[in-house]
Amino acid sequence: MSDSDDGASDKMIDLRSDTVTGPTDAMRKAMANAEVGDDVYGDDPTINKLEKLGAEISGKEAAVFVPSGTFGNQLALFTWCKRGTEVLLGEECHIIQHEAGAASIIAGIQTRPIHAPDGVLRPEALRQRLRKADLHAPATSLICLENAHSLGRVVSLADMDAVRTVADEWGLPVHLDGARLFNAAAALKVEAREIAARADSVMFCLSKGLCAPVGSLLAGKRDFVEAARYKRKIMGGGMRQAGILAAAGIIALQEQTKRLAEDHGRAKRLARELGAIPGVVTKPEEVDINMVFFSFLPARDGGIAKGIVDFFAKRNIVISPPDQGVFRFATHYWIGDSETDAVLEASREAFGKLFKGIVS
């Protein structure tokens, strides 16, 4: 990475999310040469290979390819839940916060959010809210977990087991939003299948940090996946020569999942060194995966927040605006050591120098 005279990098550094990871050269080549067929007929060999690989890696009987993580989560709810029933899940989880209220539109179900510090659903909180159908209440039909959580935290296997115990007591299925399943596996130092074993179905993304351009997989028992495949068609997810996309997904699962600890290491470094800048508050001990959340009190002011975002942009570093003074930096495949150095240099100037007069 070279620098111009004004200190700006010639290469764009995008910290907004790990969803910005474009395909690798190997993926582009595989996509160009992919053997394809009509997936709705089951004739696409590359899709079939990806779904088989995804099932094996997650320890499930079968898997189905879907366009996105949101699609996969909503397909799971649509498949598991009868209309008018209720799903229990954490109040900060992705399904609640970032999926546009789709559960009420697609599955026709009610979501009942539960306070879940650091993404952990507590058994006592679940037991207080589980319901059987009566004249006044909908029946609980599903419990949803998220691991790794979009808050940047990882949920322990013991905490997942505690939820599984409650679900089994009530005879309920558990769906796992595993958009960043492999980040959780890297952080917990276990195989992805060990995490997925705690749930009856699991969705995991190929395009979050793994560099595939499009797609996720929904996995579970064979009869569940076949039911989901039918409902995928209802949702408009029946694809044709989708092997072009699956070719990149295969490389994502075979290669990219093995290097996520590098992203975690750079995130931890960012947290430590950002925390040394006056006015910046980080909690390095809470950086479990590739996300760094940190606060800069003056950025609660909209003008200052915009000034910071613009400051980084002039140095070819793209960041998201803060939420009430809290920023999120996400590391990924395209953020190496030199990019991390550039981010820290810009941060020291932006937070430590440019706004020095604001920090008391």
C-alpha positions as CSV (number, residue, x, y, z in Angstrom):
1,M,0.0,0.0,0.0
2,S,1.5,3.3,-1.1
3,D,0.7,6.7,0.4
4,S,0.3,10.0,-1.4
5,D,1.8,13.3,-0.3
6,D,-1.2,14.3,1.8
7,G,-1.1,11.0,3.8
8,A,-4.0,9.4,2.1
9,S,-3.8,5.8,1.1
10,D,-4.1,5.0,-2.7
11,K,-6.2,1.9,-1.7
12,M,-9.7,2.2,-0.2
13,I,-9.9,0.8,3.3
14,D,-13.5,-0.1,4.2
15,L,-14.2,-0.7,7.9
16,R,-18.0,-0.5,7.8
17,S,-18.6,-4.2,7.9
18,D,-17.2,-7.6,6.9
19,T,-19.9,-7.7,4.3
20,V,-17.8,-5.5,2.0
21,T,-15.3,-8.3,1.3
22,G,-15.1,-8.7,-2.4
23,P,-14.2,-12.1,-4.0
24,T,-10.6,-13.3,-4.2
25,D,-8.9,-14.0,-7.5
26,A,-9.4,-17.7,-6.9
27,M,-13.1,-17.1,-6.4
28,R,-13.4,-15.1,-9.6
29,K,-11.6,-17.8,-11.6
30,A,-13.8,-20.5,-10.1
31,M,-17.0,-18.5,-10.8
32,A,-15.9,-18.0,-14.4
33,N,-15.4,-21.7,-14.9
34,A,-18.2,-23.1,-12.8
35,E,-20.2,-26.1,-14.0
36,V,-23.9,-25.1,-13.8
37,G,-27.4,-26.3,-14.3
38,D,-30.9,-25.4,-13.3
39,D,-31.0,-25.4,-9.5
40,V,-34.8,-25.5,-9.2
41,Y,-34.6,-28.9,-11.0
42,G,-31.7,-29.9,-8.7
43,D,-29.5,-30.0,-11.8
44,D,-26.7,-27.6,-10.7
45,P,-23.7,-29.7,-9.7
46,T,-21.8,-26.8,-8.1
47,I,-24.8,-25.8,-6.0
48,N,-25.2,-29.5,-5.0
49,K,-21.6,-29.7,-4.0
50,L,-21.8,-26.5,-1.9
51,E,-25.0,-27.7,-0.1
52,K,-23.4,-31.1,0.7
53,L,-20.2,-29.3,1.9
54,G,-22.2,-26.9,4.1
55,A,-24.2,-29.8,5.6
56,E,-21.0,-31.7,6.5
57,I,-19.2,-28.7,8.0
58,S,-22.2,-27.8,10.1
59,G,-22.9,-31.4,11.1
60,K,-26.4,-31.4,9.7
61,E,-28.1,-33.8,7.3
62,A,-28.8,-31.3,4.5
63,A,-28.5,-27.7,3.5
64,V,-30.1,-25.3,1.1
65,F,-28.5,-22.3,-0.6
66,V,-30.3,-18.9,-0.1
67,P,-29.5,-15.4,-1.4
68,S,-28.7,-13.8,2.0
69,G,-28.5,-14.2,5.7
70,T,-31.8,-12.4,6.3
71,F,-33.4,-14.7,3.7
72,G,-32.1,-17.7,5.5
73,N,-33.3,-16.6,9.0
74,Q,-36.7,-15.7,7.7
75,L,-36.9,-19.0,5.8
76,A,-36.2,-20.8,9.0
77,L,-39.0,-19.0,10.8
78,F,-41.3,-19.5,7.9
79,T,-40.6,-23.3,7.9
80,W,-40.6,-23.9,11.7
81,C,-43.5,-21.7,12.8
82,K,-47.3,-21.8,12.4
83,R,-48.8,-18.5,11.6
84,G,-49.9,-16.6,14.7
85,T,-47.4,-18.3,17.0
86,E,-44.6,-16.6,18.9
87,V,-40.8,-16.8,18.7
88,L,-38.5,-16.0,21.7
89,L,-35.2,-14.3,20.9
90,G,-32.7,-11.7,22.2
91,E,-33.8,-8.0,22.0
92,E,-30.5,-7.0,20.2
93,C,-30.3,-9.9,17.8
94,H,-30.2,-9.4,14.1
95,I,-33.6,-10.9,13.4
96,I,-35.1,-8.2,15.6
97,Q,-32.9,-5.2,14.8
98,H,-31.9,-5.6,11.2
99,E,-34.4,-7.7,9.2
100,A,-37.1,-5.1,8.5
101,G,-39.8,-6.7,10.6
102,A,-39.9,-9.5,8.0
103,A,-41.1,-12.2,10.5
104,S,-44.5,-10.6,10.8
105,I,-44.8,-10.3,7.0
106,I,-43.4,-13.6,5.8
107,A,-44.0,-16.1,8.5
108,G,-46.9,-14.2,10.1
109,I,-45.5,-14.7,13.6
110,Q,-45.0,-12.6,16.7
111,T,-41.5,-12.0,17.9
112,R,-41.1,-11.6,21.7
113,P,-37.7,-10.0,22.5
114,I,-35.9,-10.9,25.7
115,H,-33.2,-8.9,27.4
116,A,-30.0,-10.8,26.6
117,P,-26.8,-9.1,27.9
118,D,-23.9,-9.7,25.5
119,G,-26.3,-11.8,23.4
120,V,-26.8,-14.5,26.1
121,L,-30.3,-15.8,26.6
122,R,-30.8,-16.8,30.2
123,P,-32.9,-19.9,31.0
124,E,-34.8,-18.1,33.7
125,A,-35.8,-15.3,31.3
126,L,-36.9,-17.9,28.8
127,R,-39.0,-19.8,31.3
128,Q,-40.8,-16.6,32.3
129,R,-41.9,-16.0,28.7
130,L,-42.7,-19.5,27.3
131,R,-46.4,-19.8,26.6
132,K,-48.9,-22.4,25.6
133,A,-51.8,-21.3,23.5
134,D,-54.9,-20.1,25.3
135,L,-57.7,-17.7,24.7
136,H,-55.4,-14.7,25.2
137,A,-51.9,-15.9,24.3
138,P,-50.1,-17.3,21.2
139,A,-48.1,-20.5,21.7
140,T,-44.3,-20.3,21.6
141,S,-43.1,-22.2,18.5
142,L,-39.4,-21.5,18.3
143,I,-36.4,-20.1,20.2
144,C,-33.7,-18.3,18.3
145,L,-30.0,-17.8,19.2
146,E,-27.3,-15.8,17.5
147,N,-23.6,-16.8,17.6
148,A,-21.4,-15.0,17.0
149,H,-23.6,-12.1,17.9
150,S,-23.9,-8.9,15.8
151,L,-22.8,-7.1,19.0
152,G,-19.4,-8.6,18.4
153,R,-19.6,-11.1,21.3
154,V,-19.4,-14.9,21.3
155,V,-21.8,-17.0,23.3
156,S,-20.3,-19.9,25.2
157,L,-21.3,-23.5,24.5
158,A,-22.4,-23.8,28.1
159,D,-24.9,-20.9,27.6
160,M,-26.1,-22.4,24.4
161,D,-26.6,-25.8,26.3
162,A,-28.7,-24.0,28.9
163,V,-31.1,-22.7,26.2
164,R,-31.2,-26.2,24.6
165,T,-32.2,-27.7,27.9
166,V,-35.2,-25.3,28.2
167,A,-36.2,-25.9,24.6
168,D,-36.1,-29.7,25.2
169,E,-38.3,-29.3,28.3
170,W,-40.9,-27.7,26.2
171,G,-40.4,-29.7,23.0
172,L,-39.4,-26.7,21.0
173,P,-36.9,-26.4,18.1
174,V,-33.9,-23.9,18.3
175,H,-32.8,-21.9,15.3
176,L,-29.3,-20.5,15.3
177,D,-28.5,-17.3,13.4
178,G,-24.9,-18.3,12.6
179,A,-24.2,-15.5,10.1
180,R,-20.7,-15.4,11.7
181,L,-20.7,-19.1,12.8
182,F,-17.1,-19.5,11.8
183,N,-16.0,-16.4,13.7
184,A,-17.6,-18.0,16.8
185,A,-15.8,-21.3,16.1
186,A,-12.5,-19.5,15.7
187,A,-13.0,-17.5,18.9
188,L,-14.2,-20.6,20.9
189,K,-11.5,-22.8,19.4
190,V,-14.0,-25.4,18.4
191,E,-15.4,-26.8,15.1
192,A,-18.4,-25.1,13.7
193,R,-20.4,-28.3,14.0
194,E,-20.0,-28.2,17.8
195,I,-21.8,-24.9,17.9
196,A,-24.4,-25.9,15.3
197,A,-25.1,-29.1,17.3
198,R,-26.9,-27.0,19.9
199,A,-29.6,-26.0,17.4
200,D,-32.0,-27.8,15.1
201,S,-31.4,-25.5,12.2
202,V,-28.5,-23.1,11.5
203,M,-28.0,-20.3,9.0
204,F,-24.5,-19.2,8.1
205,C,-23.3,-16.6,5.7
206,L,-20.7,-17.0,2.9
207,S,-20.4,-13.3,2.3
208,K,-19.6,-12.0,5.8
209,G,-15.9,-12.1,6.1
210,L,-15.5,-15.1,3.8
211,C,-15.3,-13.1,0.6
212,A,-18.0,-14.9,-1.4
213,P,-20.0,-12.2,-3.2
214,V,-23.5,-13.6,-2.5
215,G,-25.3,-16.2,-0.4
216,S,-25.9,-18.1,2.8
217,L,-26.8,-21.7,3.7
218,L,-29.7,-23.0,5.9
219,A,-29.0,-26.4,7.3
220,G,-30.8,-28.9,9.4
221,K,-32.4,-32.4,9.2
222,R,-33.3,-33.5,5.8
223,D,-37.1,-33.2,6.2
224,F,-36.7,-29.7,7.5
225,V,-34.5,-28.7,4.6
226,E,-36.9,-30.1,2.0
227,A,-39.7,-28.2,3.6
228,A,-37.5,-25.1,3.5
229,R,-36.7,-25.7,-0.1
230,Y,-40.4,-25.6,-1.0
231,K,-40.9,-22.4,1.0
232,R,-37.7,-20.9,-0.5
233,K,-39.6,-21.2,-3.8
234,I,-42.6,-19.3,-2.3
235,M,-40.2,-16.5,-1.2
236,G,-38.8,-16.2,-4.7
237,G,-35.5,-17.9,-3.9
238,G,-35.6,-20.6,-6.5
239,M,-32.5,-19.9,-8.6
240,R,-31.3,-21.2,-11.9
241,Q,-27.6,-21.4,-12.9
242,A,-26.6,-20.4,-9.4
243,G,-23.5,-22.5,-9.5
244,I,-21.6,-19.4,-10.5
245,L,-22.3,-18.1,-7.0
246,A,-21.8,-21.5,-5.3
247,A,-18.3,-21.8,-6.8
248,A,-17.2,-18.9,-4.6
249,G,-19.1,-20.3,-1.6
250,I,-17.2,-23.5,-1.8
251,I,-13.8,-21.7,-1.7
252,A,-15.2,-19.6,1.2
253,L,-15.9,-22.7,3.3
254,Q,-12.8,-24.6,2.3
255,E,-10.3,-21.8,2.7
256,Q,-11.6,-18.5,4.2
257,T,-13.0,-20.1,7.3
258,K,-9.5,-21.1,8.4
259,R,-8.0,-17.6,8.6
260,L,-10.6,-15.7,10.6
261,A,-8.4,-15.7,13.7
262,E,-6.2,-13.2,11.8
263,D,-9.1,-10.8,11.6
264,H,-9.8,-11.2,15.3
265,G,-6.1,-10.5,16.1
266,R,-6.1,-7.3,14.2
267,A,-9.4,-6.2,15.9
268,K,-7.9,-6.8,19.3
269,R,-4.9,-4.8,18.3
270,L,-7.1,-1.9,17.1
271,A,-9.0,-2.0,20.4
272,R,-5.8,-1.8,22.5
273,E,-4.2,1.0,20.5
274,L,-7.4,3.0,20.0
275,G,-7.9,2.9,23.7
276,A,-4.6,4.6,24.2
277,I,-5.9,7.7,22.4
278,P,-7.2,10.4,24.8
279,G,-11.0,10.6,24.7
280,V,-11.4,7.1,23.1
281,V,-12.9,4.4,25.3
282,T,-12.6,0.8,24.3
283,K,-12.9,-2.5,26.1
284,P,-10.3,-4.8,24.5
285,E,-11.4,-7.7,26.7
286,E,-14.8,-7.6,25.0
287,V,-13.4,-8.0,21.5
288,D,-14.3,-11.6,20.8
289,I,-14.3,-11.6,17.0
290,N,-13.6,-9.0,14.2
291,M,-15.6,-6.1,15.5
292,V,-14.3,-3.2,17.6
293,F,-16.9,-1.0,19.3
294,F,-15.5,2.2,20.9
295,S,-16.9,5.5,22.1
296,F,-15.8,9.1,21.6
297,L,-18.0,11.3,23.6
298,P,-17.8,14.4,21.4
299,A,-19.1,12.4,18.4
300,R,-22.6,12.5,20.0
301,D,-22.7,15.9,18.3
302,G,-23.9,15.3,14.7
303,G,-21.5,17.9,13.2
304,I,-18.5,16.4,14.9
305,A,-19.5,12.9,13.9
306,K,-19.8,13.9,10.3
307,G,-16.5,15.7,10.5
308,I,-14.8,12.5,11.8
309,V,-16.4,10.4,9.0
310,D,-15.3,13.0,6.4
311,F,-11.8,13.1,7.9
312,F,-11.3,9.4,7.4
313,A,-12.9,9.5,4.0
314,K,-10.2,12.0,2.8
315,R,-7.7,9.4,3.7
316,N,-9.5,6.7,1.7
317,I,-10.8,5.1,4.9
318,V,-14.6,4.4,4.9
319,I,-16.2,4.2,8.3
320,S,-19.9,4.2,9.4
321,P,-21.2,7.2,11.3
322,P,-21.3,6.6,15.1
323,D,-24.5,5.7,17.0
324,Q,-24.7,8.1,20.0
325,G,-20.9,8.5,19.9
326,V,-20.2,4.8,19.5
327,F,-18.2,3.7,16.5
328,R,-17.8,0.2,15.0
329,F,-14.7,-0.8,13.1
330,A,-14.8,-4.3,11.4
331,T,-11.7,-6.1,10.3
332,H,-11.8,-8.6,7.4
333,Y,-9.8,-10.3,4.7
334,W,-8.9,-7.0,3.0
335,I,-7.6,-5.4,6.2
336,G,-4.0,-6.5,6.6
337,D,-1.3,-5.2,8.9
338,S,-0.5,-2.2,6.7
339,E,-4.2,-1.2,6.5
340,T,-4.4,-1.6,10.3
341,D,-1.4,0.7,10.6
342,A,-3.1,3.3,8.4
343,V,-6.3,3.1,10.3
344,L,-4.5,3.7,13.6
345,E,-2.5,6.6,12.2
346,A,-5.6,8.3,11.0
347,S,-7.4,7.6,14.3
348,R,-4.6,9.1,16.3
349,E,-4.9,12.3,14.2
350,A,-8.7,12.4,14.0
351,F,-9.4,11.6,17.7
352,G,-6.1,12.7,19.3
353,K,-5.2,15.8,17.3
354,L,-7.9,17.2,15.1
355,F,-10.4,17.2,18.0
356,K,-8.0,17.7,20.8
357,G,-9.6,20.9,21.9
358,I,-12.9,19.1,22.4
359,V,-11.6,16.4,24.7
360,S,-11.4,17.5,28.3
